[in-house]
Amino acid sequence: MSFRTRAVIGAMLVSTAMPAMVDARATKRAPATKAATGTNAEARAAKLVKAMTQAEKLQLVFSFFPPHATGKPGSPTDMIPSAGHTPPIPRLGIPTQRESDASLGVANQVEQRKGDVATALPAGLATAATFDPAFAYQGGAMIGSEARAKRFNILLSGGVNLTRDPWNGRNFEYLGEDPLLAGTMAGEAIRGVQSNHIVSTVKHFALNSQETGRMLLDARITPSALRESDLLAFQIAIERGRPGSVMCAYNKVNGDWACENAVLLTDILRKDWDYKGWVMSDWGGVHSTTKAAIAGLDQQSGKELDKQPYFAAPLAAAVADGSVPQARLDEMVTRILTGMIENGLLDHPMPETAQPIDYATHANVAQAAAEAGIVLLKNEKELLPLAKTAKRIVLIGGHADVGVLSGGGSSQVRSVGGAPVEIPLTSGAAASFARVTYHASSPLAAIRKLAPGAEISFVDGNDPVAAAAAAKSADLAIVFATQWQTEAQDAETLALPDNQDALITSVAAANAKTVVVLETGGPVLMPWIDRVDGVVQAWYPGQRGGEAIANILFGAVNPSGRLPITFPRSADQAPRPEPVGLSTLKTAADRVAAANSDGGKGAAPVSFPVEYQEGSDVGYRWYAAKKLTPLFPFGHGLSYTSFGYANLKVTGGQTLTISFDVTNKGARAGADVPQVYVARADGAPRLAAFQRVTLKPGETRHITLAAEPRILANWDDAGHQWHIAGGSYRVTLAQDASGTGGTTAQGTLTERRFGK
C-alpha cells in the first residue's frame, strides 16, 4: 500500500525471533490444489458467516487507515499507527486485522510509531539477484516473526510486478523482469511470512509498472501477452505462496480500474485460478461501490484515502436495494475469513503485549541476503578482491562513512541502529510520506575492520577536483555512487544524479585502480564504464549493507549475485525512453495528484494510456527480439572463481528435462546460477529453469532441471488455455540471457493444450 500522511506518534513495539534457517530444497512447492486446509477453512468461514449479523458482515469489508482515523467519531480506540485496522468480532472469535507495510521489513516510514525499529532486508531486487528461493523464504519468515510479535497479523508484502521500464520508482521493491524468477521468489517470500500464522498479500494486481500517473493511467496490453508475462508471475506466486489476500492496483487495465476489473478479479483470479482468499484494495484505489463489489473486490482498504467509504454505508444501501446481492456480500465476508482461517489468525491469536526480538540473528539474515544478492558487474585485471595488504585506500561519496542508502515509500523500514542520514523532501509526489534515508551500516567502518593495517580515508565527493586529488595519492579508490528511488515518482533520467558521473570520471583519471560501488534502485547509465576496472552493484543493501559490501570487496564472501533486470546501454534501448505521462502531466501539481491517493479529489488530469508494445517480451526478451546489446544482460554476474558446463542433455515430450554437469574450475569456493533459456527458432529466449549451486574448488555437480511448461507455451485466448506448439526448441544453458559461457542443444516437445 501507500503511506502518504504525516507521522503519528505511537507506542514502541518489539518482536520475536524468527524460525530456523531453511534449506533451498525445502522451498519447492507444487501448484496449489484444493487442499484439505483450504476446504476446511472455507467450511469454517461459511459457518461463521451464517452466524453473523448484517452489521458484523459490513464491519469486515472495510478497514480504517489509523493515521487518518485515530480520534475520529466511530473509529476504534485500539489502533496501532500503521497501515490498516479492521475491528474484531469477539463473540465469534474473529480477531482484529492489524496491517503493516512490509515489503522489506516491518515498515515505520516516517516514524509514526516513535522509537519502533525493525530489521531491514536489502531491496527486493537484491533478493531476486540471489536466484535462490531459500533467501526469499527466510526473509519473509523473519519479517513475519517480527510483525507477529509487534501484533500485526496482515502484511502488505509480496510485490511481484514485473520490471517493464528501468526508471520505475518501485523497481527496487519488486523482483525483476522475468515471470518465472519473480513469481518463484515472491511465492517463497509469501510462504515465509505466512509460516508465522499471519497473512501476506500479493500485489499490485496488476500492471502497476510505473509511478508517474499511477492513479490515472490505463495500462493497455493484449490478453495473451498479459497472461504470458505479469499475470504468469502472479499465478506462480499464488501457487507457491498461497497468500491470504491479493491487493489490486491503482491503475486501470484495458479500460477498467484494477480494483473493479471483473476480468482480473473474477474471470482470472477466481474462476481460472480458483483463488479462495480475499481481494483488498490498495489505499485510495477504490472508485465505486456496486461495480467494485460485483467485479470481485472484497475489502476497501484505508477507506479514509478514498473519495468516500464505498464499502460502508453505500454498500449497505446497495445490498438493501438489491444492486449488490446479499449473496455477494456473504461471499466477500467468506473470502476474508477463509484467508484469515487458512493462515491461522483465528487459531493462533496475536500476543496481548509486544514480544522480544533476537535482532542480532535477524541482522545476520539481512546481511546474508545482501551478500548473496550483490552483483559483481565488472572486474578487469582481477582488481577485486582487494588485497588486505593494501596500504592506502580512499572511499569517496555516497555517505559511505556513516551508512548505506535505502529506497523510499511504503517499504521504508526504520532499521535497528537508526538513520544517520535522513533528508526530508520539500517537493514531489512522495514528499508527504518519504524521506531520503540511510541505514546505519558504515562501509568505511567495515572496511577498516577488514584491513586494520591500511590507511583508509573518506572524502564526501562533493568536489570532483578534491576527490581526484585524494584518489591520486591512494593505492586504490572506491567511489560509492547513489541513486535514490521512491514510490510515487519515477526517475526522469537513468543518469546518476548530482554530477556523480563527472565525479567518477575525475577519480578514474587520477587513479587507474578505481572501483565503483552502486547503491541504486535499478539500472543506471555508465558513461565512465570503460575508465574503471571494477563495478559492484550493491542495490539498496539493507541494514547490514556496509558489512556485506566490505566482505564482497575483500573476498571474505565470493560474489554470486546475478542481475534480475537488464541494464541498458542507453535509455533509448528500452521500450519507452522515459515515463509515459511526463508530457501529459505538465505541472508538478499534476504529477503529485496523479501519483497519490487523493488524486481524484481535486482537479486531477484525465486518464492517459500506456501501451505496452513489448507485450510478453519483457526485459531481456525485448532486447533479444529487437537484437539489441545491453550494457549488462539479465542473469549477468561475475565471481572470484569460474564455472564450466558439460554433458548437456535435453529430453523432450510433455515438457523439457535438462541435465548437465557444472564444475567449479577455480581455486575458490563459490556459487553459480546455471540458467536454462528456451526458444523457438523465430522467438526470443525465455528463462525456463534455474538453480543456484555452491561448489568447492574443483567440485562437479550433476544437475537435472525441468522446464516450467507455461514458459514453453503461449496463451491461446480463443481456446482459453495454454498451448505448447509441437516441434523442435533451442535450449541454451548459460550464465546469462545473452548466452555467456553457454552450450546449446535441441529438444522436441509434443503439442498439447492444458490448464488455465
N, C-alpha and C positions, 0 to 999 in steps of 0.2 A: 504494500500500500504506500501511500504518500503521506508524510507528516509535514504540514505547511504552517504551523502556528507557533506562537511564542512559547517559551518554556513555561512549564507549570511545576511548581515545587512539590516534591513528593517524598515519601519515606525512603530511606536507604534500605535496599534489599540485598540479600546474599543468597548463595545457592549451593547445590550438592556436587559431589564428584560424578564423573562420567563412568559409563560401563568400560569394561576391559577392551583393549585393542582387539581388532578382528583381523582374521586372515582374508586376503583378497578372494580366495576361493569360496569363502563363506558368503560373499556378497552376491553370488549369482542367483538369479531368481527367474523362474519360468513365468510366462504370461499368466496373469490372474485368471482364475476361473471362479465360478460361483461357489466359493469355499464355504465350509461349514460355519466358520466365524462370520462371514458376511451374511449368510442366510439367517443365522441366529440373531444377528444384530438387526436385520430388517424386521424379523418377527417381534423382537422386543420393542423396537421403535413403534411398530404399528399398534401394539398393545398399549403403549404409553399414550399414543395419540388418542385412542378411544377413551382414555380416562381423563383427558384434558378438557378444560373449559375453552370456549372460544377466545376469551381474553388471554389465556395462557398460550394458546397457539399463536396468536398475534404477537405476543411478547417475544417469541423466539425468532421471528422472521426479520427483526432489525436490531442493529447494535448501536450503542452510543459511542461517540468519539470523546473520551474523557477530557482532553484539554479544552473542548468547547462546551461540554455538557455539565461539568462539575459545578454544583451550586445552583443550577437552573431548576425551576419548578418541575417536579416529576422525575428528576434524574436520580439514579441510585446514589446511595451515600457511601458505598464501599468500593468505589472505582479507584484502581491504581492508575496513575498517569501513564498512559501508554497508547496503544493504537485503537483498541476497541473493548467494549464491555456489553455483555448481554446478561441481564439478571437471572438468578436461579429460580427454579420451581421446587422448593424444598419438600413439599408434600409428596412429590413423585420421585425424589432423589435425583433431579436434574440439576447439575451444578452450574455455577456462574461460568460464562465464557469470558475468559480474560485473554486478550490478544496482544501480541507484540510483534513488531517487525523483527526479522531475524535472518536475513539473507546471509550475513557474515558473522553473526553473534547476536546476543540479545541486545537490541538497539535501545539507545537512550540519546537521541540525536542531539538535541540542544540542552541536554541535562534537565529534562523535565522532572526526573527523579534525582534530586540533589544527592551527590555522593555515590550513586549506584554505578558500579562498573561491571564489566563482563569481559570474557575472553574474546579477542578479535581475531578471527581467521584471516588469512590472506584473501585477496579478491577471488571471485568465482572463476575468473579466467586462469588464475594460478592453480586452483584445484583441478580445473579441466586440463591444464597443462601436465598434470601428473599422469594422465591417461590411465589412472588406477582407481577403480570403483571403491577400493578399501579406504582411500583417503576421503572420498566423498561421504561414505557411510560414517567414518569415525568423526569427521567434522560435524555432521548432523547429530550424531549421538551426543557429542559434547555440548552443542548448543541446546539440545533438548533437555539435557540434565540440568543445565543452569536455569533454563526457563522454568522448568517444573518447580524447582525449589524457590524461585522468585514468585511462584504461584501463578505463572502464565500457563495456560493449557492449550492455546492455539497459536501457532507460529505462522507468520506470513512470509514463508520462505518458498524454496522450490522454483526459483526463476529459471525458465528454460527457453525463453525467447531467443531464436537464432540471430546471430550477428549478420545482418544483411548490409550494413553500412559501417565503415570503420570509425566514423565520427559519432556514433550513437553514445549519448551521455551515460547510458546504463550498461554498456557493454561489459564493464568491469564486474558487474554483479552476476552476469549470466555465464554461460558455459561454452561459448564459441559458436562456430558456424556450421557444424556438422550435426545432423539429426541423430545419428547413432551415438556419437560421443556425448552430446548434450543430454539426450534422453536417458542414457545409461547412468551418467553421473548424477543427474537430478533425481532419478529414481532412488539411487542409493542414499543420497543426502536425505530425502524424504523418509526413507525406511529407517535411517539412523535417528532422525528426530522422533519418529513415532515409536521407536523402541522404548521410549520413556513414558508411554501411556499418555501421550498428548497428540494433538492433531497438527499436521503440516498441510499447508496449501500447496498447490502447484499453480504457477502464474506466469505471465498475464495472458489469458486465453482470449484472443490470440492476435498475433501480428503487432504487438507493441514494440515496433522495431526502430522507432526514433522518438525523441523527446520534443523536438520542435513541433508545436501544434498538436501535441498528443491528445488534448481534449476535443479536437476538432477534426483531425484528418480521417480520411476514408481510405483504408488500405485495400487496394484492388489487386486481385490475383485470380487465376483460373482455379476451379475446384480441384482439378487433378494436381496442379503444381502445389497447392496448399497442402494437400494430403501427403505428398511426397517429401515435404520439407518441414515446415514449422509444426504442422499437426502430427507428423510422424514422431517428432521429438516429444511432444506432449503424450502421445499414445504410449511410447516406450516408457516414459517416466511414470505414467499412471499404472501401467502393468507391473513394473518393478517395485514401485513405492507404495501403491495403493493409498494415495493421500486421502485424508478425510474430507478435504474440501478443494474445490477448484475456484480460483479467483479470475473473474472475467476482466477484460482490459478496458481502458478508457476509449480507445479509438473505435471508429466504425470498421467493419469488414464487409466489403462488397455491398455497401449501402446501408447496412443496419448497425446500430451501436452494438458493440460486442456483448454488453450486458442485457440486451434484448434481441439477440440474434438467434432465432429459432433453429437455423441450420447448424450453428455451432453447439448450442446448449441442449437441444433436444434431438435433432436428427443424428448428429455425430456422437456427441458425448453420451447421451442416454441410450439411444436405440442401437447405434453401431458398436459402441464400446461397452455398453452395459454398465455404465458407471453408476454406483449406488449412493455415493456421498452427496454433499450439497454444494451448490454454486453460490458463492458470495460475491458481491460487487467489489470493485476497487473503490477507494474512498473518494466520493464525488463522481462516480461513474454511472449513476442511475439517471434515467431520463423520463421514466413513465411508471405507472402502476400496472395497468391492465396488460399492456403489451409485454412488459418485462416479465410479469408473473406467468403469463401464458407461454412465453418463449422459453422459460426454464430457469429464470433467476429465482433462487430460494431465499436469499437473505440480503437485505440492504445494509451495507456496512457504513459505520461512521455517518449516520444519517444527517448530522449537522453540517456536513460538507456538500450535500446535495441541495438543489433548489428548494425541495420540500421533503418531508418524511413520507415518501411514496408508499412505504410498506407499513405505515402506522394507520392513522385514521382513513386516508384514502383507500388503502387495501381493505379495511373493514367495511367501508361503504361499497366497494366493488364486489366483495363477497356477498354482502346483503342484497344487492340488486341483481346478482347473478352474472355480472360481466366477467367476474373471476369465479369459477365454480368452487363450491365448498370442497369438492374432492381435490381440487388443485391446491388449496391451502393445506389440506391434510397431507398431501404428498410433499409439499415444501417442508412441513414440520417433520415428517417421517424421514426425509433425506438428511435433515440436520441431525436428528437423533441417531440415525444409522451411522453417520460419520463419527459421532461422539462415542457411541457404544462400541463400535468396532475397534476403536483405538483406546478403550479403557477409561474414558473420562468419568463414567458412572461407577465403575467397579474399583477404580484406583483414585480416590479423591485427592485433591491438592492438599498439601500440608497447611495447617491453620496458621503457621508462622513461617517466616523465611528460614531456610536451612543453610548450613555452611557449605563452602566450596573448597575443593582442592585446586586452587588456582595454579599452583606450580605444575601439577600434572597436565592441566588443560593448556598451559602455555607451551608445554612440550609438544602437544598435538598440533598447535598452531605453527610452531617452528618446523616440525617435520613436514607439514603440508607445504610450507613456503619453500623449504629446501628442495623438495621433490618437484615443485612447480616452476622454479626459476629456470629460465632457458638461456643457455649459452649460445648466442647468435653467431658470434664471430670470434675466432681465436687464431690469428695469424702468428707465425713464428713461435707458436706454443708459449705465448706470453703468460697465459694462465695455465696452471695455478701459480700464484705469486710465491716466490721463494721466501721462506721465513727468515732468510739471511739478508733480505733487502735492508739497506741502511737508512735510506731517506724516501719516505712516501708522503705525497701530499694529496689530501682529499679536497675536492672543490665542489661547492654548490650543494643545492638540494637539502639544506639544513641537516646535512649528514653528521654534524657534530652533536645533534640532540635527538633525532628521530627519523621515522620513515613516514611517507605520505599515505593517506587513506582516501578512498572515494567518498563523495558526499551524497546526502539524501536520506531516504528512509532506512538504508542499510548501515548508516553510521553507528559505530559502536563506541561507547565511552570506555576505553580499554583500561585494564589494570596498569597502573603506573602513571596515568594521567596523560594530558595533552601538552607537550612542551611548546607547541606552536598551534595557535588557533586564531584564525583570521575571519572576522565577520564579513559577510557580503553587504555591500551598500546598494547593489542594484542587481537586476536579473531575475529570472523566473524562480531561482532557488533561494533567493535572499531571505525569505521568511522562515526557512526550516533547515538551512545548511550552512556550515562553516568550513573553511579550508582547515583541515585538522590533521595533525601528525600524531602517531603513536610514539611513546617514549621508549624507543629502542635505537640507540645510537650506533650507527655503523662505525663511527670513529672510535668509540669505546671498545666495541667488539674487535676491531682490527688491532687496536693497541694490545688487547689481551692475547691475541694470537701471535703477535710479533713484538714481544716486550723489549727486544734488543734494538728495535728500529726507532729512528726519529720520525714520528708521524705527526703531521701538522694539518690544519684545516684552514681553508680560505673560502669566504662565502660566495665568491663567484660573481658578485655584482659588478665588478670592474674586470673585464676581459684582459686588460693590459696587466693589472696586478696579478691576476690568476696565471697568466702566461709566465710572468717573472718567477712566481713561486714554483711553477712546473719545471721551468728550465733548470732550477737548482736542485731538483729532486731526481732520484733514480727512476721513479715512475710516478705517473699522475693518474688519479681515479676521479673522473667527473661524474657527479650524481645529477642526472637530468630529470626533471619532473614535469608532469602534465596532469593537472587536477581535473577530474571529470565528476559530474554530479547528475543525479536525477533532475528532471525538469528542464534541462538545457543541454544542447548538443555542442560539441566542438565545432566552431565555424571554420576551422582550418586544421589540417593534420600536422602542421609545423609545430615544433616545440615553442612554447610561449616565452616571453621575457628575454628575447635576444640570446637564448641558450645555444642556438646553432652557431652564432658568432663566438660564443664562449668556448665551445668545444673545438672549433676551428683554430682559435688562437692557442689553446693549450696544446693541441696536437702538433701545431707548427713549432712550439717551443720544446716539446718532449716527444720523441719518437715512440716511447713506451707509454701510451695513453690507453686507458680502459674507460669506457662509458657504461655506467650503470643506469638503466632506465627504470624509473618508477612512474609508470603511466597506466592509464585506463584502457589502453588498446594500442593499435599501431600508430606510429608517428613517422614522419618523413625523416630521412637521414642524409642530408646533402654532404655530410662530412664522413660518410661510411668508409671511403677509400683512404682516409687520412688517419684512421685509428686501427690498432691491431686487435683490440678486444671490445666486444659489446655483450652486455649481460642484460637480459630482460627480467627485471625483478617484479614487475606488476606493482600492485599495492600489497606489500608482503606481510601485513598484519603486525600484531603486537610484539612479535619476536623477529621482525624483519631484519633488523640490524645484525643480529647474530647469524641469521640464515645467509645473508649476503656475504658476510665475512667468511663463513665456512665454505661457501662456494668459491670465493676468490682465492682462498689459500689452500683449497683442495682437501680440507677436512671432510667435505662432502663432495662426491663426484657429481657434477651437474647431470640431470637426467630429464628435465622438463622438455616438452615438445609443444610447438605452437598449436593452440586450438583455433587459431584465427590467422588468416593470410595478412602479411604485411605488404602493402602495395609499394611499388617503386615511385609512383606519382599518384596524385589524387584522381587524375582522370582515368586511371585503370579501373577504379571501382564503378559499379553500375550507375551510381549517382555521385558526382564530384563534390556535392555539398548537401546539407539538409534541405529536403524539399519543404517549401513554405517560407524560407527566409525572405523571398521577394514578396510573397503574399502577405506575410505578417510584417508590415512596413515599419511599425514603430516598436519601441521597447515595451510599451504598454500592451500592444497586441500580443507580443510574444509571451509576456507574463500571463495574460488572461488565457491564452491558448494552451499553456502548459500546466496550469493549476486548476484545482477542482472548483474554484469559483468562477471559472471562465465563462459559464453560461449565465451568470447573474447580472453582468453588465453588458456593455455594447461590444461583445467579443466579435472578432471577424468570423465570417462564414466558413463552413467546412470546405476543405480542398482535397483533391485526390492525390494519392501516392501510388503510382503504377509500378508494380514490381515486375518489370520487364524480364528479369532473370528467371522468374518462375521458380522451379525447384533447383535450378543451377546456382545455389547459394555458395558464396565464398570461393573456395578452390575450384569448384565445378565451373563457375563463371570464368575464371582465368583459363581453365583448360578449354572450355568451349570457344572462347574468343582468342585462343592461342597467345595469351599474354604471359610474360615472365615477371612475376612479382619480385620484390626485394628479398623476401623470405617466404617460402611456401608453407602452407598448412602442414603440420607434422614435423617441421624442421626443429632440430636441436642437436647441439654438439655435446661431446663427452670428453673426459680426460683419458679415455681408453677408446678402442674401436671394436666394431662388431661386424661379423660377416654372416651371410646366409648361404645355405647349401641344401641340396636334396629336396627341392620344392616339388611337391606332388599335389595335384588337384583331382579330386573325384567329383563327378557331376551327378545329375539326377534331379531330385526334388529341390535340392539346394547344392551349394558348393562346399566341399570339405577340403581344407587346405592344410597340409602338413609340411614341415620343414625343420631344419636344424639351424639354431642360432648359436654362434660362438663368440666369446669374448677373446679377441685377438691381441689385446694389450696386456700391460703389466699391472693394471689397477682393477679392483672390483668395480662394477658399475651396473646400471640398469639401462636396458634398451627397450624400445617400444616398436616391435615389428608391426607394420601396418599393411593390411590387405586391401587393395583397391581393385574394383571390378568394373568393366566397361564393355559395352557392345562396340563393334568396330567403328561405329559412327557416333558414339556417345562419350560424354565426359565421365571420368572415373568417379566412383563412389566408394567411400570407406565402408567396407562390408564386415570387417572384423579387425580386432587389435588386441594386444596383450602386453602388459608391462612385465618384464622378466629381469631379475637380478642375477648376475653371473660373476663367479670368481675369475681371476685371470686364467685364461686357457680353457675355461669350462665350456662345454657344449650342452645345450638342452634341446630335446626334440619337442616341438610344439604342434598341436593339432587344433585348428580353429574351424568353426562352422560359420559360414556367411549368414547374416541376417536376411531371411527371404524377402522382406519388404524393401530392402535396399536393392535387391536384384530385380524387383518388379517395378511396374508403373501402375498408377491408379487408373482403372477403367471407370470413368464417371458414368457412362451409359449402362454398363453392367453392374456398377456399384460394388466393385471388388478389386482386389489386387490381381494383376496379370503378369506372369513371367513368360516372356516370349521364348519359345524353344530355340535352341541353336548354340553356337559357339560364343564364349565370352572370354575376353582377355583378363587374366588375373595377374596383378603385379604385387609382389611382396617387396616392400621398400621402407625406407626410413623417413619419407615424407611424400606429399602428394605429387611432387614432380618426378618421383621415381628414383631419387638418390639412393645409391647403394643397393639397387633393386635387382630382382630377377623376375622373369615373366614366363607364364605358362598359359595354356588354354584349358578351359573347362566347358563341358557341354551340359546344358540344362534342359530338362523336359518341360514342355509348355504346360502351364497349369494356372488355374484361377482359384483364389482362396480368400477367405476372411473378409473382414471389414476394418 
